[in-house]
Amino acid sequence: MRFLGIDLGWQRKPSGLAALEMPSSGRGTLRLLNLDRRTDEMDILQWVEQVAGESDAIIGVDAPLVIPNATGTRECDKLMHRHYGKFHAGAYPANLGLPFAAYTTGFSGKLEAMGFRHVAALGPHAPGRWQFEAFPHASYVQLFGLDRIIQYKRKAGRSVAFCVGELNRLRSLMLERLPQLKPRLAIAPCELPEVPNVGAALKEVEDQLDAVVCAYVAAWYWYWGTARTNVHGSAEDGYIVVPQRVGVEP
């Protein structure tokens, strides 16, 4: 079974790509199969085809994939603010009037044409080819037991040095915590990109780390199903998949 994560560049900017694999003999242990970053939509879809092949696979995409509302805010976005707003992990509102909507929903349609169906209610270890909307900020909070998001994204008022520190913190948490959760991601420091000290280069690492967590959430969703996963919304109106809040397991 393979688990893909795509941090989709909404405005046709570069997208982070990550793939995990759980070998049949792996006893619940994941390994990093591929880490990449591509810009062109066809290149991204070719990457999906190459990495997933004909096997069962599930894809977590950080982008609004189902947007039925012409204006306003999706119900799943409202639910994200209700449940994760206290962690500063509310989702960006989506509607069809926003400039990214045609691209993100169109990308989801292309995944469907490749056999990846939407899944808002997944049973543990269910076979098939699936796609769903992921949200890294809320997933980090839940998986790592944080009381606030990791503020690694460049925004007004955040210096490069601050973002470098936060991105290093995220990388360290991934290396420390993901090998201790179930399913376990066996990952070595050399498998994740080092965090640079140059502002322009930070985005590449950010995209790739977000893609890894999207892939991990895909593995979590498949491994546990809805028993330990929160699915906010519906397949018809838009939905976002987030792991339930956990501590580090021995």
Disulfide bonds with the S-S distance in Angstrom:
none
